[in-house]
């Protein structure tokens, strides 16, 4: 049970990190001037 919970937490952290990266990349594409700052 602890392993399943730990795995779910890890998956959630990875998913959140991937989402954050995607948002940053999308922002960089839509506004390259802002990304350089």
CNS distance restraints for C-alpha pairs under 8 A (distance, minus, plus):
assign (resid   1 and name CA) (resid   5 and name CA) 6.32 0.50 0.50
assign (resid   2 and name CA) (resid   6 and name CA) 6.05 0.50 0.50
assign (resid   3 and name CA) (resid   7 and name CA) 6.00 0.50 0.50
assign (resid   4 and name CA) (resid   8 and name CA) 6.14 0.50 0.50
assign (resid   5 and name CA) (resid   9 and name CA) 6.19 0.50 0.50
assign (resid   6 and name CA) (resid  10 and name CA) 6.13 0.50 0.50
assign (resid   7 and name CA) (resid  11 and name CA) 6.10 0.50 0.50
assign (resid   8 and name CA) (resid  12 and name CA) 6.09 0.50 0.50
assign (resid   9 and name CA) (resid  13 and name CA) 6.20 0.50 0.50
assign (resid  10 and name CA) (resid  14 and name CA) 6.24 0.50 0.50
assign (resid  11 and name CA) (resid  15 and name CA) 6.04 0.50 0.50
assign (resid  12 and name CA) (resid  16 and name CA) 6.05 0.50 0.50
assign (resid  13 and name CA) (resid  17 and name CA) 6.14 0.50 0.50
assign (resid  14 and name CA) (resid  18 and name CA) 6.10 0.50 0.50
assign (resid  15 and name CA) (resid  19 and name CA) 6.09 0.50 0.50
assign (resid  16 and name CA) (resid  20 and name CA) 6.16 0.50 0.50
assign (resid  17 and name CA) (resid  21 and name CA) 6.24 0.50 0.50
assign (resid  18 and name CA) (resid  22 and name CA) 6.15 0.50 0.50
assign (resid  19 and name CA) (resid  23 and name CA) 6.18 0.50 0.50
assign (resid  20 and name CA) (resid  24 and name CA) 6.22 0.50 0.50
assign (resid  21 and name CA) (resid  25 and name CA) 6.09 0.50 0.50
assign (resid  22 and name CA) (resid  26 and name CA) 6.04 0.50 0.50
assign (resid  23 and name CA) (resid  27 and name CA) 6.10 0.50 0.50
assign (resid  24 and name CA) (resid  28 and name CA) 6.11 0.50 0.50
assign (resid  25 and name CA) (resid  29 and name CA) 6.21 0.50 0.50
assign (resid  26 and name CA) (resid  30 and name CA) 6.17 0.50 0.50
assign (resid  27 and name CA) (resid  31 and name CA) 5.83 0.50 0.50
assign (resid  27 and name CA) (resid  32 and name CA) 7.75 0.50 0.50
assign (resid  27 and name CA) (resid  35 and name CA) 7.47 0.50 0.50
assign (resid  28 and name CA) (resid  32 and name CA) 4.97 0.50 0.50
assign (resid  28 and name CA) (resid  33 and name CA) 7.99 0.50 0.50
assign (resid  28 and name CA) (resid  34 and name CA) 7.08 0.50 0.50
assign (resid  28 and name CA) (resid  35 and name CA) 5.04 0.50 0.50
assign (resid  31 and name CA) (resid  35 and name CA) 6.56 0.50 0.50
assign (resid  32 and name CA) (resid  36 and name CA) 6.42 0.50 0.50
assign (resid  33 and name CA) (resid  37 and name CA) 6.87 0.50 0.50
